[in-house]
Amino acid sequence: MKKGLIGLLMVSFILVFAVGAVAADFAWSGDASFGIKGASPGAAGDFFGSYDLYLNATLASGAWAVAVEMGKEGEDPLYFDPSITYTGEAFTLTLEDSIDNAVFDTMVTGINANPGIKLEIPMEAFTPYLIVNNCVPAVPGDEVTWSFAGGLDFTAGAAGFGVTFNSNGETEDSSYGVKATYSLDALSLTGQYGIFSPSVGDSGSGYYIEAGYSLAGGGSFTGHYSGADEKVGATANPQSEIYAEFVMPIAESVDFTVDVTNTDDGTGGDTTTAYEAKVGVSF
């Protein structure tokens, strides 16, 4: 199924849905933020240079839902991601214009974002899922490549566990990952580990460790450390990242956020420290 065909199917479903959705429920939400950002060494601060905008709209009728997500992050181009979801008694099926599967928050490469389908089977404590997407070749007439991904999320009280796998048809690489979480009152802990298995060469790995603490009144501290060796995908060098964030509500649906990110790209040069202070509004 090529990208053009998936796009045509999505437009057709939307039109059919719109005709029969006289009594449909419409919901929308979004958030916007702006502030200052900068980095060192070699980069000056940028007043009002940090801005993000996200909008989500959903039209639902019975088991069917049509959703559109769009947003803009700083200087990045505007993205637009429509989807159609059918929720049955035993499963949820989503047709999406751009669907991928990361190895959680690790630096390990998953499958690329392409048009595809996601099947979820929610149970009382388990939620398995399966993703199939495809990439139209750059050269007409070449074979269409298919990627497969899946995983399982499990919760038991304050603890959680997850696994995921990817088979990337574009690069013929594969990747796997595990995740564990635990919450205790205001404290939350997360540990993740991923393995990257290239079609040629040795395997590599990446990891991610996070701790969060919620303050009385709605504020929070979050910090994480992540790293990966030179075999985790497109990167050619070991990498690491340290991140710290403080969030404090200043009014209803308005937050003030300060964050700092220290990155080592593994080339042996200076590490880069990026900082940001912004005000975000949810609506």
N, C-alpha and C positions, 0 to 999 in steps of 0.2 A: 504494500500500500504506500504509494508515494505521497510526498508532502502536499502536492496539489490536490490529490484525491481526498486526503484527510481534511484539508481546508474546505473543499466542496461539501463533504459530508457534514462538517460542523455548521456551515452556513445553512444547509438544507434543514438540519435538525433545529437550528435556531428559528428559522422561518416557520416550520411546522409548529414548534412550541409556542411561538408568539401568537399564531392564529388561535390556538386552543387555550391560551393562558389568560382568559378574561378574568378569572377569579384567582389568579396567581398572586403569591406574596412577593413583594419587592423589598429588598434590604440593601443598604449600602453603608460603607464605613471607610475611614481613611485616616491618615495622619500626615502632618507636615512638620518639618523642623528646619531651623536656620541658626547660624551662629558663626563662630570663628574656628579656624583650623590652621595648622602649621606643621612643620617637620624640621628636624635637624639631623645631620648638618646640611647646609646648603639651600634651605628653603625658608622663606620668610612667612610670617603669619598672613592670613587672608581674612579680612573682616567681612562678614556675611558671605564668605566663600564656601561655607559648609551648608548645604541645603538638600533636603530630600522631600519627595512627595509621593504618596502611595494612595491609590483609590481602589476599592473593591465594590462590585455591584453584583447582586444575585437575584435572579427571578426564578421562583420555585413554584411548582404546581404538582401536587401529588408526589410521586416518586421521582419526578424529573426536576432538574435545576440547571439553569444556564448562568454561568458566572464569567465576569470579565475582571481581570486584574491589570492595572497599569501603574506605572511609576517612573520616576526620574531621580537618579542619585547623582548629585553634583553635575560634573561635566559629562557623565555617561549619557548616551542617547536614550530617548524615551522608549520603554518597552511596553508591549501590549500582549497579554496572555489570556485568550479565551478558553473556556472549557465547558463540557457538557457532562453531567453526572446523573446516573440512574442508581437509586438506592432501593434495593429489594429487601426482602425479609432476611436473606442469608448472606448478601454480598452487596458491595458498592462498586460500580463500574464507571470510570472516568475517561473520557476522550479529551485529550489536551493538545494544544498546538505546540507546546514546548515543555517536555517532561524529562527530567534527569533523575539520577540517584547518586548522591554523594556517599562516601564512606563516613557517615556522621559528620563530625566537625574536624576530623583529622585532615592532614594535607594529602592523603592518599587519593589518587584519581579514581573516579567512578565512571559512569557512562555520560556522554555528552547530552545536552538538551536538544531534543528533536521531537517531532510529532509522534504521539504514541498513545497507548492505552494502559491504564492502571486498574488492577483488580484487587480489592480489599475484602477480607472476610472477618468482620468484627465478631469476637466472641466475648465471653464474660471477662477473661483475663488475658486472652491472646488476641493479637491482630496480625495475621499473616498478610502479605501483599506480594503482587507480581507485576512487573512492568515490562512492556515490549515497545520499543520505538525503532524508527528507521531513519537513515540518512540518504538523501538523494545524491548521487555522485555528481561531482563537479563537471565531469566529462559526459555528455549525453551518450547513452548506449552502454555505459559501464554498469556493472551489477550493483543493485541497491544493497546496502549493508544494514544488518539488523543487530540491535543490542538488546540484551536481556538483563533484568535485575530483579531482585526480590529480597524479602526479609521477614522478620518476625519480631514483634514487640510484646513484652510480657510484663505485667505489673502484679505485685503482691504486697499490699499494704504500702509501706513507705519505700519499698525497694522496687527497682525496675531493671529489666534486662532486655537487650536487643541484639539481633544479628542481621547482617546484610551481605549481599554478594552482587557482583557485577560481571558481566561478560560483554566487553566493548567490541562490537562488530567493526567499527571504523579502524581500530588499531590492533585488534586481535589480542588485547591485553585483558586480564581479569583482576579482580580485587575482592577482598573480603574484610569484614570488620565485626567487632563485638563492642557492646556498650553496657555499662552498669551505672545505675543512679541510686542515690539514697537521700532521703529527706528526714530531718530530725528537728522539729519545731521550726526555728528561723533559719537553720543551716541546711544547705543542699550541696551534695557532692556528686561529681560526674567523672567517670574514667572511660576512655575510649582507646581502642587499638585497631589498627588496620594493616593489612598486608597487600602489597602490590606485586602481581606476577606478570611480568612482561612476556610478550611472545618470543623475544630474543634476549638473552642475558639473565642475570641473577635477580632474585626477588628482593624487595625492600620493604620497609615498614614505616609507620608513622603513629603518633600517639597524641592524646589530648587529655588534659586534666583541668578540671574547673571546680571552683568553690564559690558559693554565693551565700550571702547573709542578708536577711530582710530586717529592716529597722522598724520600730514602732512609728506609725504615722505614714507608712508606705514607701519610705526610702529603701535603698538596697546598695550593697557592695557586691561586685562580681570580679573575679580574677581568673585567668586561665593561662596555662603554659602548654604549648604544642611544639612538636618537632617532627622531622622526617629526614631520612637519609636520601642519598642521591638516586634512588631507584623507584621513587614513588610516582613517576609520571613524566611530565614535560620538564621538570626541574633537573638540572645537571649537577647540583651541589646539595649538601646537607643544609637544612633550614631549621630555624626555630623562631618562636614568637612568644612574647610575654605581653599580656593585656590586662589592664585594670580599668574598672568603670564604677562611677558613683552616680546614682540617680536619686533625685529628691523631688517629690511633687510640690509645686508652688501654688497651684490652684486646681479646681476640678478639671480633669482631662488635660492638664498642662504639667509637664515635667521639665526639670533642669538636669542636664547630663554633662558630666565631665569624664573623658576617657583618654588613656595614654596607651600607645602600642609601640613596643620595641621589637624590631625585626632584624634578624641576622640571616642574610641570604646564602651564607656559606662560602662566599667567594674569597674571604680573608680580608676584605676591606672593612670600613667603618660600619657599625650597625646604624640603623635609622630609627629615630624616635618620632612618632607622629602624635599630635595632641589635638584635642577637639573639645569645645565647650558650646553647647547648643540648647535651645529651648524647643521642645516638641509639643505639638497640639494634636490630640486625638478627637475625631468627630465621626 
